Amino acid sequence: MTWMLDRPRLALAILLLLFLLPGPLLLQLNLDNAPEAYFPKDAPAVQFDREIRERFPQEQVLVALFEGEDLFEPAFLSRLHEALLGIEGEPLVERVLSVLTADHIRATPDGFAVEPLVDPYDLAARTPDQWRERTLSDRFAPGLLVSTDGQALALVVRPHPLENSLQRLELEQRVKTHLKETGLDERVTALAGHIALDVAQLRSMITDTMAFIPATMAIGLLLLWFMFRRWLVVVLAAATIATVVNVAVALLVVFGKPYTLISSILPPLLSAITIAMLMHLFNTVVHAAQRGYSGRERMRQALSMVARPMLFTGLTTAAGLISLATSPIRPIQTFGLVAAAGVVLVALLSVLVLPALIVHWDRGTWVQQRGSIRWLDRFTSFCARLSIRRAGWVVGITIVLMAIGIPQIRHVEVETDLYAFFSDRHPITQATERVESRLSGVMPLEVVFDAPEPEGLLAPERLAEIQRVQAWLDARPEVDYSLSLPDMVEQMHWAFHEEDPAYRTLPDTRQLIAQYLFVYDGNDLHDVVDRDYERARLLLNLNAHGSSALNQLMDDLREELTARPPGDMDWDLAGMGRLFADQERLLIEGQLRSLLAVTVLVLGLMFILWRSPAMAGLSMLPNLSPVLLIFIVMGVLGIWLDMATAMIAAVAVGIAVDDTIHVVHGYRARRRAGASPPWAIARTFRHAGRAVTATTVVLVAQFLILGLSAFQPTASFGVLTAFGLLGALVFDLIVLPAVLVLVWRSRAT
């Protein structure tokens, strides 16, 4: 570890190289928080959805809502048509749906005709009231394109397949531009849909990154200055943080991974961990200086005390983060691996590179400011006295509190609800509520039916089976709107028979159905059936957003279709509704895997470090405590286990183990020197306890900053992790020492 001390130029070259090399790569960073980036590529739901998109259009759309009394006036409809034509001309757009483009089936003397619901090229053919009446009497438009009172119209932009969030942002901006150019931007009362949601998340991600990186870095540097009053400390810490963050983010580019809302936690997390590690390094240098060492020998003494525990803290923290690689959620996997690489880099820089630079440029004194450590000494002295003198009470009270709290974990709900990720005051939340109150739910779900042969869906008995399933779904409170092939065939049959209500039924012959479909010359038919008439979609708009409610609906539907199969047709579920619902299972699997992995990895590393099964087991107490405390709080406060909070356990354990290693390492070193457990604890707290407490304060402050995020999962992640680390500090400085004292007393008797 001291080989680099005589090579400061090499150390500086390594630091500069690591700082500068990622620069060009960062320019290629792919900002993408689209839903597709989260799902495992080999998951059955993802594969089936990909198959469906080969035959049918996208179901992720952008919805612009207009409200007012004049929506059917020629002046408004003309401007709406102008905006629509401009949007349809955009290369990202596949189709724009509105009352001006939707098909309307009506009777004619010789059969039926398919024409625009509202003809933008012949608005004078009817009065505004007549256009409104025609639209509201249409079978398919109300609830989808127009409100039931005729006071709201929707412009639904359906894109070609989009590659990432930046394309969704570009699409939204282009739509806004066309609306502004036609003077309709002020008439838009809501802009919603999954594309708008993705854009809102992208903006939140960029805002959080720009705000939290400098904020967490500033807090850490201020505390280092407060503790050591050395500009050298601040400069080296800033350079190390920038280097580690740059390398970690560049790794995303190297491995072709997107920068998501999960990834946006990387910079503040690595900044916090870097400050914590450097706190231990600088604190040990001060300790060596207080013992009379100077220059190169002072750093040698400091490294002899801190290098081994720092390397192991790096390994254990990395192990905790690597456990996230067992999650089936791809951004969580990437987060764990990249964060682990960043932590290992911090540890190596701290024990190899920075010591050489400190020795080379050190021109001041290393005396810790008395004012800055007085409160630390008072706190650690209190913890030492409490854990030594009241060991039995400490352990007993801890057991009682855990016995009361652990049952609350059963109240933790696994839930993924993208629309609950923002506050009620957020524009995307308000826009979604507005659209759903005026039209229908924005969560799409598809029931896909496959006939056993081409043109199999021309059989009336198969259409009747689809219609039966649709009726069952329409009776569910989660379903606001549905559309199917039987609906369109039934409408054609009704129109062909001069709109006689008695014929609003399915035809009873295959030949008649084939004739209707052959005559149909509109644009909407192949949204619900492929051109071979072999595969059909039952389209649903749901008002349910959470994975629990979606899973309940889908489980009930599967049970219904299992008990009453739709004839000889195969069936399956697709769409964003199913993909998000499947996340609940994936999150549970990932959480269980990561908890098991982090426990096994950290326990194994503890055994290697201490060479004692008993000590390895005891040292796990403060490491697992954050997990229990966090889940207890989540159960009590009703905080969901979602994308971000699913990472807390591994992150909290990985960070908490650092302080445990420093405390136990100091305790065992003094025990080997012949000190009694009480004396070893007191002396360890005098040295390591300061750094442990100071690093926890830094980490807690930095994670609490994340609580200011407008994105609720990020805010919950920050606050809960901070709480877990405070709990780990209590276990490190009070509970673990009390257990050690009780074990020593029991052996002494």
Secondary structure by P-SEA (a helix, b strand, c coil): cccccccaaaaaaaaaaaaccaaaaaaacccccccccccccccaaaaaaaaaaacccccbbbbbbbbccccccaaaaaaaaaaaaaaaaccccccccccccbbbbbbcccbbbbcccccccccccccaaaaaaaaaaccccccccccccccbbbbbbbbcccccaaaaaaaaaaaaaaaaaacccccccccccaaaaaaaaaaaaaaaaacaaaaaaaaaaaaaaaccccaaaaaaaaaaaaaaaaaaaaaaaaacccccccccaaaaaaaaaaaaaaaaaaaaaaaaaaaccccaaaaaaaaaccaaaaaaaaaaaaaaaacccccccaaaaaaaaaaaaaaaaaaaaaaccaaaaaaacccccccccccccaaaaaaaaaaaaaaacaaaaaaaaaaaaaaaccccccccccccccccccccccaaaaaaaaaaacbbbcbbbbbccccccccccccaaaaaaaaaaaaaaaacccccccccaaaaaaaaaaaaaccccccccccccaaaaaaaaaacccccccccccccccccccccccccccaaaaaaaaaaaaaaaaaccccccccccccaaaaaaaaaaaaaaaaaaaaaaaaaaaaaaaaaacccaaaaaaaacccaaaaaaaaaaaaaacccccccccaaaaaaaaaaaaaaaaaaaaaaaaaaacccaaaaaaaaaacaaaaaaaaaaaaaaaaaaacccccaaaaaaaaaaaaaaaaaaaaaccaaaaaaaaaaaaaac
